[in-house]
C-alpha cells in the first residue's frame, strides 16, 4: 500500500511542483539556521573535470546551474518540438492565442520592471527576470483544482508556458552571452551539423544524439554562450518519428521524472537559500526588488489579460472552450509564478558575487503571491460562471 500511494503521488501532475517547493523551503531553512555556513560551503565546493588539456572547473552551484539545467532545457526542447508538430501548437488557429498571450506576458513585466527601476544604476540587466513562467508550478496549481478548470484552459496555459520558455531561451542567447570564443563556437557549429545529419538520416537510437550533445554542451560552455542552450538544440534535433518509433517521446517520457523530481528540486535547493537575517523593509523597497515583484504579480497578469482581451475584441481568436473571463484572469495570475525560471535568469542577470540575494527573495515573494492569488480566483470562478 505505501508503494502504491508513492507511485500515485509521483504520477500526480502537481507532485513535481510540491517537491520543488519543499526543496526551496529546505534551502531557506538551512540558510537561516546554524547549518547556514555548511550550506554555503556545500554550494561553493569546487568540482573539476579534466580530460587531457580540457579542464572544466566550477563551484558546485554552477555545475547545477550550467549542467543540470541543460537537462531541463533538453526537455523543454523536446516539448517545444512535439507541441509544434503534433500538439497544441501544431495548428495556427490553436497556437495564435497562447502565442500572442505569451508575448504580451513577457512584454508587460519587462516594461513595468524598466519603468520602476528607471534611473537605478545597473538595474536594467534584470529586466528579463519577471518575464518567465515556471511550467511545473503553474500547471501544478491547475492540477490541484481538478475539474474546476476546463481542459482547454490547461492546454492554453501549457502552450503559453512553452512559448514563454522559448522566449526565455531567445533572451538568454541574445542578452546574457559573454565574450565569445570563435574556436569553441566553431566546434559547436560542427556539433549542430552532426545532429542535423543524424536527424535527416532518420537515426532513431538516442545514444549518438546524447554523445554529440555532450560535446556540444562542452563547446557551448567554453564559447561564452550559456551552456543550457545546448540542451534545447539537442531536444529540437531528436526525431519525433523515425523507423516506426518515436525517439522524442521515448526520451521525453524517460526524462520527465528525473527533471521534475531531480533536476528542478536540486536547482531550487541550490538557489533558493536566502539569508534573511540582514534583510529589512528598506532592502525590499529597492527598485530592483519592487520591479521584479510587481513584474511577476502585476505585469504578467496585465500583459496576458490585455493581450487576450485585445485579440478577442478584434475577433482574431476566442477564449478557450468552456472558459470564462474570471478563469482566464486566474490563469493570467498563474503565469506570474516565475520561480525556477526567474531564479535562473536572475543568476545570469546578476552573476557571481554581484548576484543580490534580495533579487531571489523578490522572485519567491512575487511567485508565491501570484500562485496563491491565481488559485483563489480559479477556485471561486465556478460560482461566477453563467
BELBEL-V325385 format. One record per residue. N is the residue number from 0. RES is the residue in one letter. SS is DSSP state (~ for helix, > for strand, _ for the rest). PHI is phi as a letter, one per 40 degrees, with the letter a starting at -180 (999 if undefined). OMEGA is omega in degrees with one decimal (none if undefined). Layout:
# BELBEL-V325385
n=N res=RES ss=SS phi=PHI omega=OMEGA
n=N res=RES ss=SS phi=PHI omega=OMEGA
This chain:
# BELBEL-V325385
n=0 res=X ss=_ phi=999 omega=177.4
n=1 res=X ss=~ phi=d omega=179.4
n=2 res=X ss=~ phi=c omega=179.5
n=3 res=X ss=~ phi=c omega=178.8
n=4 res=X ss=~ phi=c omega=178.0
n=5 res=X ss=~ phi=c omega=178.5
n=6 res=X ss=~ phi=c omega=178.8
n=7 res=X ss=~ phi=c omega=179.5
n=8 res=X ss=~ phi=c omega=-176.8
n=9 res=X ss=~ phi=c omega=176.1
n=10 res=X ss=~ phi=c omega=-179.6
n=11 res=X ss=_ phi=c omega=-174.1
n=12 res=X ss=_ phi=c omega=-177.5
n=13 res=X ss=_ phi=c omega=-173.4
n=14 res=X ss=~ phi=c omega=-178.8
n=15 res=X ss=~ phi=d omega=178.5
n=16 res=X ss=~ phi=c omega=179.7
n=17 res=X ss=~ phi=c omega=-180.0
n=18 res=X ss=~ phi=c omega=177.8
n=19 res=X ss=~ phi=c omega=179.1
n=20 res=X ss=~ phi=c omega=179.1
n=21 res=X ss=~ phi=c omega=178.9
n=22 res=X ss=~ phi=c omega=177.7
n=23 res=X ss=~ phi=c omega=178.5
n=24 res=X ss=~ phi=c omega=178.3
n=25 res=X ss=~ phi=c omega=178.1
n=26 res=X ss=~ phi=c omega=177.8
n=27 res=X ss=~ phi=c omega=-179.3
n=28 res=X ss=~ phi=c omega=-179.3
n=29 res=X ss=~ phi=c omega=-176.9
n=30 res=X ss=~ phi=c omega=-177.5
n=31 res=X ss=_ phi=b omega=177.1
n=32 res=X ss=_ phi=b omega=177.4
n=33 res=X ss=_ phi=c omega=179.0
n=34 res=X ss=_ phi=c omega=-178.4
n=35 res=X ss=~ phi=d omega=179.0
n=36 res=X ss=~ phi=c omega=178.9
n=37 res=X ss=~ phi=c omega=177.7
n=38 res=X ss=~ phi=c omega=179.9
n=39 res=X ss=~ phi=c omega=179.8
n=40 res=X ss=~ phi=c omega=178.1
n=41 res=X ss=~ phi=c omega=-179.4
n=42 res=X ss=~ phi=c omega=-179.7
n=43 res=X ss=_ phi=c omega=-177.9
n=44 res=X ss=_ phi=d omega=-179.1
n=45 res=X ss=> phi=c omega=178.1
n=46 res=X ss=> phi=b omega=-177.2
n=47 res=X ss=> phi=b omega=173.5
n=48 res=X ss=> phi=b omega=-177.7
n=49 res=X ss=> phi=b omega=175.3
n=50 res=X ss=> phi=b omega=-173.8
n=51 res=X ss=_ phi=f omega=-178.1
n=52 res=X ss=_ phi=c omega=179.2
n=53 res=X ss=> phi=c omega=-179.4
n=54 res=X ss=> phi=b omega=173.3
n=55 res=X ss=> phi=b omega=-178.4
n=56 res=X ss=> phi=b omega=-178.5
n=57 res=X ss=> phi=a omega=169.2
n=58 res=X ss=> phi=c omega=-174.6
n=59 res=X ss=~ phi=d omega=-177.5
n=60 res=X ss=~ phi=c omega=179.4
n=61 res=X ss=~ phi=c omega=171.6
n=62 res=X ss=~ phi=c omega=176.3
n=63 res=X ss=~ phi=c omega=-174.5
n=64 res=X ss=~ phi=c omega=-177.7
n=65 res=X ss=~ phi=c omega=-175.5
n=66 res=X ss=~ phi=c omega=-178.3
n=67 res=X ss=~ phi=d omega=-178.7
n=68 res=X ss=~ phi=c omega=173.1
n=69 res=X ss=~ phi=c omega=176.7
n=70 res=X ss=~ phi=c omega=176.2
n=71 res=X ss=~ phi=c omega=-179.2
n=72 res=X ss=~ phi=c omega=170.8
n=73 res=X ss=~ phi=c omega=177.9
n=74 res=X ss=~ phi=c omega=177.2
n=75 res=X ss=~ phi=c omega=177.9
n=76 res=X ss=~ phi=c omega=177.7
n=77 res=X ss=~ phi=c omega=-179.7
n=78 res=X ss=~ phi=c omega=178.6
n=79 res=X ss=~ phi=d omega=-177.2
n=80 res=X ss=~ phi=c omega=-179.1
n=81 res=X ss=~ phi=c omega=-179.0
n=82 res=X ss=~ phi=c omega=-179.2
n=83 res=X ss=~ phi=c omega=-176.3
n=84 res=X ss=~ phi=c omega=-174.3
n=85 res=X ss=_ phi=b omega=-172.3
n=86 res=X ss=_ phi=b omega=-173.3
n=87 res=X ss=_ phi=c omega=-177.9
n=88 res=X ss=_ phi=b omega=-175.0
n=89 res=X ss=_ phi=c omega=178.3
n=90 res=X ss=_ phi=b omega=-178.7
n=91 res=X ss=~ phi=d omega=-179.1
n=92 res=X ss=~ phi=c omega=178.9
n=93 res=X ss=~ phi=c omega=-175.5
n=94 res=X ss=~ phi=c omega=-172.8
n=95 res=X ss=~ phi=d omega=-175.4
n=96 res=X ss=~ phi=c omega=178.5
n=97 res=X ss=~ phi=c omega=-179.9
n=98 res=X ss=~ phi=c omega=179.3
n=99 res=X ss=~ phi=c omega=178.3
n=100 res=X ss=~ phi=c omega=178.3
n=101 res=X ss=~ phi=c omega=178.1
n=102 res=X ss=~ phi=c omega=176.9
n=103 res=X ss=~ phi=c omega=179.9
n=104 res=X ss=~ phi=c omega=173.8
n=105 res=X ss=~ phi=c omega=-178.5
n=106 res=X ss=~ phi=c omega=-177.1
n=107 res=X ss=~ phi=d omega=-179.2
n=108 res=X ss=~ phi=c omega=179.2
n=109 res=X ss=~ phi=c omega=-179.7
n=110 res=X ss=~ phi=c omega=179.4
n=111 res=X ss=~ phi=c omega=178.5
n=112 res=X ss=~ phi=c omega=-178.3
n=113 res=X ss=~ phi=c omega=178.3
n=114 res=X ss=~ phi=c omega=-178.6
n=115 res=X ss=~ phi=c omega=-174.5
n=116 res=X ss=_ phi=c omega=-179.6
n=117 res=X ss=_ phi=d omega=179.5
n=118 res=X ss=_ phi=g omega=178.8
n=119 res=X ss=_ phi=c omega=-174.9
n=120 res=X ss=_ phi=c omega=176.8
n=121 res=X ss=_ phi=g omega=-175.3
n=122 res=X ss=~ phi=c omega=-174.5
n=123 res=X ss=~ phi=d omega=-179.3
n=124 res=X ss=~ phi=c omega=-176.2
n=125 res=X ss=~ phi=c omega=-174.1
n=126 res=X ss=_ phi=d omega=-176.0
n=127 res=X ss=_ phi=c omega=-175.6
n=128 res=X ss=~ phi=d omega=-178.0
n=129 res=X ss=~ phi=c omega=-176.8
n=130 res=X ss=~ phi=c omega=-170.5
n=131 res=X ss=_ phi=c omega=174.6
n=132 res=X ss=_ phi=b omega=178.8
n=133 res=X ss=_ phi=c omega=-176.9
n=134 res=X ss=~ phi=c omega=-174.6
n=135 res=X ss=~ phi=c omega=-177.5
n=136 res=X ss=~ phi=c omega=-176.7
n=137 res=X ss=~ phi=c omega=177.4
n=138 res=X ss=~ phi=c omega=176.7
n=139 res=X ss=~ phi=c omega=177.3
n=140 res=X ss=~ phi=c omega=177.6
n=141 res=X ss=~ phi=c omega=179.3
n=142 res=X ss=~ phi=c omega=177.7
n=143 res=X ss=~ phi=c omega=-177.1
n=144 res=X ss=~ phi=c omega=175.9
n=145 res=X ss=~ phi=f omega=-174.2
n=146 res=X ss=~ phi=c omega=176.6
n=147 res=X ss=~ phi=c omega=-178.2
n=148 res=X ss=_ phi=b omega=179.5
n=149 res=X ss=_ phi=c omega=-179.6
n=150 res=X ss=~ phi=d omega=-178.8
n=151 res=X ss=~ phi=c omega=-179.6
n=152 res=X ss=~ phi=c omega=175.3
n=153 res=X ss=~ phi=c omega=177.5
n=154 res=X ss=~ phi=c omega=178.5
n=155 res=X ss=~ phi=c omega=-178.5
n=156 res=X ss=~ phi=c omega=178.2
n=157 res=X ss=~ phi=c omega=-179.9
n=158 res=X ss=~ phi=c omega=179.1
n=159 res=X ss=~ phi=c omega=-177.6
n=160 res=X ss=~ phi=c omega=179.3
n=161 res=X ss=~ phi=c omega=177.6
n=162 res=X ss=~ phi=c omega=176.2
n=163 res=X ss=~ phi=c omega=178.0
n=164 res=X ss=~ phi=c omega=175.9
n=165 res=X ss=~ phi=c omega=176.2
n=166 res=X ss=~ phi=c omega=178.7
n=167 res=X ss=~ phi=c omega=178.8
n=168 res=X ss=~ phi=c omega=179.6
n=169 res=X ss=~ phi=c omega=179.3
n=170 res=X ss=~ phi=c omega=179.8
n=171 res=X ss=~ phi=c omega=-178.6
n=172 res=X ss=~ phi=c omega=-173.2
n=173 res=X ss=~ phi=c omega=-169.8
n=174 res=X ss=~ phi=b omega=-176.6
n=175 res=X ss=_ phi=b omega=177.4
n=176 res=X ss=_ phi=b omega=-177.5
n=177 res=X ss=_ phi=c omega=178.5
n=178 res=X ss=_ phi=c omega=-173.1
n=179 res=X ss=_ phi=c omega=174.0
n=180 res=X ss=_ phi=b omega=-177.1
n=181 res=X ss=~ phi=c omega=179.4
n=182 res=X ss=~ phi=c omega=179.8
n=183 res=X ss=~ phi=c omega=177.1
n=184 res=X ss=~ phi=c omega=177.4
n=185 res=X ss=~ phi=c omega=177.4
n=186 res=X ss=~ phi=c omega=178.5
n=187 res=X ss=~ phi=c omega=179.2
n=188 res=X ss=~ phi=c omega=177.1
n=189 res=X ss=~ phi=c omega=178.1
n=190 res=X ss=~ phi=c omega=178.9
n=191 res=X ss=~ phi=c omega=178.1
n=192 res=X ss=~ phi=c omega=179.4
n=193 res=X ss=~ phi=c omega=178.0
n=194 res=X ss=~ phi=c omega=178.8
n=195 res=X ss=~ phi=c omega=179.1
n=196 res=X ss=~ phi=c omega=177.3
n=197 res=X ss=~ phi=d omega=-178.8
n=198 res=X ss=~ phi=c omega=-177.7
n=199 res=X ss=~ phi=c omega=178.8
n=200 res=X ss=_ phi=c omega=179.0
n=201 res=X ss=_ phi=g omega=178.6
n=202 res=X ss=_ phi=c omega=-177.3
n=203 res=X ss=_ phi=b omega=178.3
n=204 res=X ss=_ phi=c omega=-175.9
n=205 res=X ss=~ phi=c omega=-174.9
n=206 res=X ss=~ phi=d omega=179.1
n=207 res=X ss=~ phi=c omega=179.0
n=208 res=X ss=~ phi=c omega=-177.2
n=209 res=X ss=~ phi=c omega=179.7
n=210 res=X ss=~ phi=c omega=177.2
n=211 res=X ss=~ phi=c omega=178.3
n=212 res=X ss=~ phi=c omega=177.6
n=213 res=X ss=~ phi=c omega=176.6
n=214 res=X ss=~ phi=c omega=178.7
n=215 res=X ss=~ phi=c omega=179.9
n=216 res=X ss=~ phi=c omega=-179.6
n=217 res=X ss=~ phi=c omega=-177.6
n=218 res=X ss=~ phi=c omega=177.3
n=219 res=X ss=~ phi=c omega=177.4
n=220 res=X ss=~ phi=d omega=-178.4
n=221 res=X ss=~ phi=c omega=-174.9
n=222 res=X ss=~ phi=c omega=-174.6
n=223 res=X ss=_ phi=h omega=173.0
n=224 res=X ss=_ phi=c omega=-176.5
n=225 res=X ss=_ phi=c omega=-171.1
n=226 res=X ss=_ phi=c omega=-177.7
n=227 res=X ss=~ phi=c omega=178.9
n=228 res=X ss=~ phi=c omega=176.9
n=229 res=X ss=~ phi=c omega=178.7
n=230 res=X ss=~ phi=c omega=179.1
n=231 res=X ss=~ phi=c omega=-178.1
n=232 res=X ss=~ phi=c omega=178.9
n=233 res=X ss=~ phi=c omega=179.4
n=234 res=X ss=~ phi=d omega=-179.9
n=235 res=X ss=~ phi=c omega=-177.5
n=236 res=X ss=~ phi=c omega=-175.9
n=237 res=X ss=_ phi=c omega=-175.4
n=238 res=X ss=_ phi=c omega=173.7
n=239 res=X ss=_ phi=c omega=177.4
n=240 res=X ss=_ phi=b omega=177.7
n=241 res=X ss=> phi=a omega=177.8
n=242 res=X ss=_ phi=f omega=176.2
n=243 res=X ss=_ phi=g omega=178.0
n=244 res=X ss=> phi=b omega=177.9
n=245 res=X ss=_ phi=b omega=177.8
n=246 res=X ss=~ phi=d omega=-177.6
n=247 res=X ss=~ phi=c omega=-179.0
n=248 res=X ss=~ phi=c omega=179.7
n=249 res=X ss=~ phi=c omega=-179.7
n=250 res=X ss=~ phi=c omega=179.4
n=251 res=X ss=~ phi=c omega=178.6
n=252 res=X ss=~ phi=c omega=179.9
n=253 res=X ss=~ phi=c omega=-175.7
n=254 res=X ss=~ phi=c omega=-169.7
n=255 res=X ss=~ phi=d omega=-179.3
n=256 res=X ss=~ phi=c omega=179.5
n=257 res=X ss=~ phi=c omega=179.1
n=258 res=X ss=~ phi=c omega=-175.5
n=259 res=X ss=~ phi=c omega=-174.1
n=260 res=X ss=~ phi=b omega=177.8
n=261 res=X ss=~ phi=b omega=-174.3
n=262 res=X ss=~ phi=d omega=-175.3
n=263 res=X ss=~ phi=c omega=174.4
n=264 res=X ss=~ phi=c omega=178.0
n=265 res=X ss=~ phi=c omega=177.7
n=266 res=X ss=~ phi=c omega=179.2
n=267 res=X ss=~ phi=c omega=179.7
n=268 res=X ss=~ phi=c omega=-176.9
n=269 res=X ss=~ phi=c omega=-172.3
n=270 res=X ss=~ phi=b omega=-177.0
n=271 res=X ss=_ phi=c omega=-178.2
n=272 res=X ss=_ phi=c omega=-176.6
n=273 res=X ss=_ phi=b omega=174.9
n=274 res=X ss=_ phi=c omega=-174.2
n=275 res=X ss=_ phi=c omega=-173.3
n=276 res=X ss=_ phi=d omega=-173.7
n=277 res=X ss=_ phi=c omega=-178.7
n=278 res=X ss=_ phi=c omega=177.9
n=279 res=X ss=_ phi=b omega=-179.4
n=280 res=X ss=~ phi=c omega=179.7
n=281 res=X ss=~ phi=c omega=179.3
n=282 res=X ss=~ phi=c omega=-179.3
n=283 res=X ss=~ phi=c omega=179.3
n=284 res=X ss=_ phi=c omega=176.8
n=285 res=X ss=_ phi=c omega=-178.1
n=286 res=X ss=~ phi=d omega=-179.4
n=287 res=X ss=~ phi=c omega=-179.8
n=288 res=X ss=~ phi=c omega=178.8
n=289 res=X ss=~ phi=c omega=-179.8
n=290 res=X ss=~ phi=c omega=179.3
n=291 res=X ss=~ phi=c omega=-178.5
n=292 res=X ss=~ phi=c omega=179.8
n=293 res=X ss=~ phi=c omega=177.6
n=294 res=X ss=~ phi=c omega=179.7
n=295 res=X ss=~ phi=c omega=-173.9
n=296 res=X ss=~ phi=c omega=-175.0
n=297 res=X ss=~ phi=b omega=-175.2
n=298 res=X ss=~ phi=c omega=-178.7
n=299 res=X ss=~ phi=c omega=-176.1
n=300 res=X ss=~ phi=c omega=179.4
n=301 res=X ss=~ phi=c omega=179.4
n=302 res=X ss=~ phi=c omega=180.0
n=303 res=X ss=~ phi=c omega=-175.8
n=304 res=X ss=~ phi=c omega=-179.3
n=305 res=X ss=~ phi=c omega=179.7
n=306 res=X ss=~ phi=c omega=179.8
n=307 res=X ss=~ phi=c omega=179.8
n=308 res=X ss=~ phi=c omega=-179.5
n=309 res=X ss=~ phi=c omega=-179.8
n=310 res=X ss=~ phi=c omega=179.1
n=311 res=X ss=~ phi=c omega=-179.2
n=312 res=X ss=~ phi=c omega=179.7
n=313 res=X ss=_ phi=c omega=179.4
n=314 res=X ss=_ phi=g omega=-179.1
n=315 res=X ss=_ phi=c omega=178.5
n=316 res=X ss=_ phi=a omega=179.3
n=317 res=X ss=_ phi=b omega=174.8
n=318 res=X ss=_ phi=c omega=175.3
n=319 res=X ss=_ phi=d omega=-175.0
n=320 res=X ss=_ phi=d omega=177.4
n=321 res=X ss=_ phi=g omega=-177.3
n=322 res=X ss=_ phi=c omega=175.8
n=323 res=X ss=_ phi=b omega=178.0
n=324 res=X ss=~ phi=c omega=178.2
n=325 res=X ss=~ phi=c omega=176.8
n=326 res=X ss=~ phi=c omega=176.5
n=327 res=X ss=~ phi=c omega=176.6
n=328 res=X ss=~ phi=c omega=179.0
n=329 res=X ss=~ phi=c omega=178.3
n=330 res=X ss=~ phi=c omega=177.8
n=331 res=X ss=~ phi=c omega=176.0
n=332 res=X ss=~ phi=c omega=-178.6
n=333 res=X ss=~ phi=c omega=177.8
n=334 res=X ss=_ phi=c omega=176.7
n=335 res=X ss=_ phi=c omega=174.1
n=336 res=X ss=_ phi=c omega=-178.2
n=337 res=X ss=_ phi=c omega=-178.0
n=338 res=X ss=~ phi=f omega=-169.8
n=339 res=X ss=~ phi=c omega=-179.0
n=340 res=X ss=~ phi=c omega=178.9
n=341 res=X ss=~ phi=c omega=176.5
n=342 res=X ss=~ phi=c omega=-179.1
n=343 res=X ss=~ phi=c omega=179.2
n=344 res=X ss=~ phi=c omega=177.2
n=345 res=X ss=~ phi=c omega=178.0
n=346 res=X ss=~ phi=c omega=177.8
n=347 res=X ss=~ phi=c omega=-177.2
n=348 res=X ss=~ phi=c omega=-179.4
n=349 res=X ss=_ phi=b omega=-171.2
n=350 res=X ss=_ phi=c omega=172.1
n=351 res=X ss=~ phi=f omega=-175.1
n=352 res=X ss=~ phi=c omega=-179.6
n=353 res=X ss=~ phi=c omega=-178.8
n=354 res=X ss=_ phi=c omega=-176.2
n=355 res=X ss=_ phi=c omega=-179.8
n=356 res=X ss=~ phi=c omega=177.8
n=357 res=X ss=~ phi=c omega=176.8
n=358 res=X ss=~ phi=c omega=179.7
n=359 res=X ss=~ phi=c omega=178.5
n=360 res=X ss=~ phi=c omega=177.6
n=361 res=X ss=~ phi=c omega=177.3
n=362 res=X ss=~ phi=c omega=-178.6
n=363 res=X ss=~ phi=c omega=-179.2
n=364 res=X ss=~ phi=c omega=179.7
n=365 res=X ss=~ phi=c omega=-179.9
n=366 res=X ss=~ phi=c omega=-178.7
n=367 res=X ss=~ phi=c omega=-179.3
n=368 res=X ss=~ phi=c omega=178.0
n=369 res=X ss=~ phi=c omega=-179.5
n=370 res=X ss=~ phi=c omega=179.9
n=371 res=X ss=~ phi=c omega=-179.5
n=372 res=X ss=~ phi=c omega=178.9
n=373 res=X ss=~ phi=c omega=178.5
n=374 res=X ss=~ phi=c omega=-177.8
n=375 res=X ss=~ phi=c omega=179.0
n=376 res=X ss=~ phi=c omega=-179.4
n=377 res=X ss=~ phi=c omega=-179.4
n=378 res=X ss=~ phi=c omega=179.9
n=379 res=X ss=_ phi=c omega=-172.9
n=380 res=X ss=~ phi=c omega=-175.4
n=381 res=X ss=~ phi=d omega=-178.4
n=382 res=X ss=~ phi=c omega=-174.7
n=383 res=X ss=~ phi=c omega=179.4
n=384 res=X ss=_ phi=c omega=179.0
n=385 res=X ss=_ phi=c omega=none
